[in-house]
């Protein structure tokens, strides 16, 4: 059987026929390591190991493990003295919520359906020591032009904060790259690429990011259990991201009218005036064991127009076989 994960047996698990799709969970190996730490059978310093691996992966000198992605955002935004620039769509609602809680001045940046166009930054009045915060993929659908964003922001004194929860481990080294983004944050909760159901991290080359935020760091401490899980998940993070990218590309190539069709992403967004009814029908014809992988827009975290979002990022890797992807393609094309 042709499969997007053939020759990768460590990512394959048995798929029950009575449940066509499964929600992504931590790997069995990750769960076993976390269990041994919880029992006290493994006393290794996984926090130091995780930090070392994350430093190498991001090319950033400093890193901290946190209790969640939102706490990573809290630390990052706490270090910024000026304005917080957020995309008008395709970001994460926590950006605005946390900036507002911290009494930061929020500037909303117009985007091209989530994609950051630095030309629009020229139209804004931005104070000194400000920061632009964005996700690696606009609405999980399309990769941001991190090189262009980095070049513009470095030239204009704007700190870049990249939420690389979905882009960490990029084989092309464009996403989650500390040579491009000043601060990198990530969640390691489900169903992220680094998936331990809890935790997160923040990295930077600027030591002041951490020296100015000692209190929120203390409030965001996590356990060796989470750190051990992160260490395990980091072993094949690049491979897992590539599987998700390839699966999404296959869907985009076989479904008409997808948003940002030529961009890498880990979900598929299909604009449609009848999005709500179509999504409801797809949920019935494409059942999943828990949670979901079909959502509707408008949604700030995706796009602010009527659309169906197929969240490939939410699926277990054993559901990225061609037979499962073809099932999704067939059902969607039947509904459109």
N, C-alpha and C positions, 0 to 999 in steps of 0.2 A: 504494500500500500504506500502510495506516494504521501510524504508527510513533511511538514515544515520543520519537524524536530527529529528526523531520522538521523542516525549516527550520533545521537545525543541521548543515550539510554537513561542517564541520571535525571533527565527532565520528564521522562515518560512514566505515567502511572495508569492503572487500569481505569477505563471509563465505562461505567454501567450504561447499558443500553436504555434503561428506563429513565435515565436522566441525561439528556443529550448534552447539556452544558453544565459546567461547574464553575463556581466563583473561585477566584484565585486566593489561595491561602499559603502560609509559609511552607516550605518544603519539609519533607519528613526528616531529613538530616538536620535542618535548622531546629525543628521541634525537639529532636532528641538531644541536641547539644544544650538547648535552653533548659530542658528537663533535668539533665545531669548537673547543671550549675545550680538549679533550684534545690536539688536534693543535697547539695554540698559535696558531690562526688568529683566536681571539677572546680578547682580554685585558681585557675590561671587568670592573669590580669588581662581580661578581654577588652577593657576600656582603652588601655594603651595600645593594644594590637589594632583595635578598630580605628583609632585616631591615626595611627601610622598608615594603615591601608587607605583611609580617606584622604590623607595628605598626598599620598602618591597618586591616587586616582584623580584628584582635582588640581594638582600642582600648586596647592596652597600650603603655606608653612604652618599655619595655625588651624586647629579644629577643636570643636567641643561636641560631645554627644549630648543630646537634649531629650526631654521626655516626650516631645511631640514636634511635628512640623510647625504648628502654630506658635509654640514656644521658641522655635528657631527664628520665626518671623519677628516675634516680640523682641528678642535680643538684637536682631539686625536693625530693626527700626528704632530701637532705643539708642543705638549708637549714632544716629543721624541727627544733626542739629538743625538742618534746614527743612525744606519742603519734601513731601513724599509724593512722587509722581506715579500714578497707577494707570494702567490701560483702561479704556472705557468698556471693554468686554474681553473675554478670553483669558482672564486672569484667575484669581482666587479671591472670594469674597472676604477672606480673612485679612487681606492686605488693607482694605478700607476699615474694617472693624477694629483692627489692632492700632492702625494709625490714628483713628478717631479716639480710641481709649487713651492713647499716649498724648493727646492734644496736639498732634502734628497738623500742620497745614497741608491739606490734600489737594493735589492738582490732578485733574482727570485728563488723560492724553487721548485724543482721537486716534483710532487705529483703522487699519483696513481689515475689518472683520476679525479683529484680534491681533493681527500682525502689526508690529511696531514699525512705523515709517518715521525716520528721524527728521524728515522735513517738517512734520507737524510740531516737533519740539521747538523749532524756530519761532513759532507763533505764540509761545508761552512766555510769561514773565516768571522766571525761576530765580529764587534767592540763592545765595552762596551756600555751599555745604549741603546741597540737596541730593536726593537719591531717586533713581528710577527702579522700581521693583516690577518684575515680570516673570512669567513661567517659561520654561524651555520650549514648550509647545503652546501656541495660542489655542486655548480651549482643548488642549490635548490633540488637536487636529493638524497643526502645521508648525514646523520648527521656526523659531525666530531667527532673524539674521543677526546672530550674536556678534559677528565680526563688525558689521556696520554699526550696530548699537554701541559696541565697545569703542570703536574709533571716534564716533561723535561725542560720546559722554566723556572720554578721556580728554578730548580737545576742549570741552566746555566745563570741566570741573564738576561733573555729575557722577556720583557714585552709582555703580550698577549692582543691583541685588538680583541674582537669578535663583528662582525657585526651581531646582533641578530634580525634584522628586520623581519626575517622569523621564528625565534626560540623562541621569547619571550613568556613566559607563559607555557613553557614546563612542562607537568605534571610529567615527570620523573626527572626533576630538573637537567638535564645534559646540557641544552642549555640556554644561557642567565643567567647563574648562576655566580654571583660575587665572590663566593668562589673558582671558577675555573679560570675565566678570570679577568685580572687586570682592564681592561677598557671594558665597553660594550657600543656599539653605536647602534642606530636604526633609521630607517626612519618610519614615520607614514603617509606617502603618500599612494595613491592608487597604486596597490591593496595589500598593506601590511596587516599583521595580525591585527595590530592596525591601522585602516584605517580612517583618517580624511581628506585625500586628500592633506595634507600639514604637514610640521613639522617633528620633530625628537627629539632625546634626547641622552645624553651621561652620563654615570655613572662611578664611581670609588670609592675606599676606600682611594686613595692617594690624599690628598688636593692639592699637587703640580701640578697635572694635570690641575687644575683650576686656581691656583695662577699664573702659568706661561703663561696662555692663555687668559688673561682678554680682550685684544683687539678683537680677533676673536669671543669671546663670545658676546661682545657688538654688533658686526656686525651681529650676528646670532640671535638676540632677536626675539621672536615671540609674538603672541597676546593671550589675554585671550580667544578669540574665539577658537583658535587651542587647547589651554590647556583644555578648557571645553570639546571639542570633545575627546581628549585623555582620560580624566577622564571617560567619558561614555564608550568608547571602551574597557578600561581596566577591566570593570565589568565582562566580559565573555571571556577574551582573551584566557584563557586556554582551554575553551570549543571549541572555534573557531579553534584553532590550532589543537586540537584533531580531529575535523571533517575533516580537510584537510589531516591530516596524515592517517586517516582511509580510506578516499576515494582514496588516492594515493596507499595505500597498496592493496586495492581491484583491482586496475588496474594492478599493478605489478604482482599480483597473477594470472591474467588472460590474460596477454600478454607475449609472449615469447621473450627472448633475451633483456630484459630491463637492463639498466645499474644499477649496485649496487642494484640488485633485493631484497636483504635481509636487506637493510638499510632503516631506516625511512627517508621520504622526503616529499616534497609538490609539486613535479612534477615528470614526468616520461620521461626518456630519452631512446630512442630506436636507437642504432647504425644501420645505413643502407647506402649502397653505393648509393642508389637512393633516398636520403632523400628529395631533393628539389621537385621532382615530387610528391612523396607521400604526403608531407606537403601541396602542392598546392591542391591536390585532397581532402585531409581531411578538408581543410578550406572551400571547397565548400559543402561537405557533413555534416559538423558540424558547421553551421553558428552561429555567436554570434552577439549580438546587437551593440557592438562597440568594438574598439580596437581588441584584439585577445587573443587566448590561445594556438595557435599552432605556434611554431617557429622552425627554422632550425639551425643546427650546421654545420661547426665549428664556435664557438663563445666563446671568452674568459670567458664570464660570465657563460657558461655551460661547454662544453668540446670542445677540439680542434680536433675533428674528425667529419666526416659526420654522422649526426643523426637527428632524429625528437624529439622535446621536446613538451610534452603535459603539459601545465602550469596549473595544478589544482589550484594553488595559485591564479590565475587570475579570477576564477569562483565565481560567487555569491553562497552563501551557499545554496540557494534553488535549485541549479544545482548539488548538491551532493547527490541527491536522486538516488537510485539504478537504476531506469529506465534511467536516464541520463548517468550514468556511464556505463551501459550496452550498450547504444548507442555508446559511445566512443569506448568501447572494440570491438564491432562488426565491426565498420568502420575501425579501425586500423587493426584488424586481416584480414579483407577482402583485405586490401591494401598490407600487408606484404607478 
